[in-house]
Amino acid sequence: EIDALGIQTANYAAMLRAVAALTPEPPDFLLVDGFSIPGCVTPHLRLVKGDRRALSIAAASNVGKDTRERLVAGLDERWPGYGFAR
C-alpha cells in the first residue's frame, strides 16, 4: 500500500480504517496528532504536537509505541537476520 499510494496517503487510509473499526459505538469527535484526516466524516481537531497538549494523545502514543516494540520483538525472533530489534 505504501509503495502504491505513498507514505502519507497510506497513513491517511490506515487512519480512516482505524476510525471505521471503532465499533459498535463510533466516536463523536477525534483528536489527531499533527494533521487532519482527508475524507474523514467524523469531526476532528488537528493538534500540532498533540502528544504534548492532550493526555489522551500522549497515552495513545505510548500504547502504540509499546505495541510496536512487542510486534518488532516477535519479528526479530522469527527472522533474526534482519535486525528488527535494533
LINBEL-V301927 format. One line per field, one symbol per residue. ss: DSSP state (@ for helix, = for strand, . for the rest). burial: + if it has 16 or more other C-alpha atoms within 10 Angstrom, else -. Layout:
BEGIN
ss=???
burial=???
END
This chain:
BEGIN
ss=.@@@@.@@@@@@@@@@@@@@.........====..........====..@@@@.@@@@@@@@@@@@@@@@@@@@@@@@.@@@....
burial=-----------++-++--------------+++--++--+---++-+--++-----++-------------++--+-------+--
END
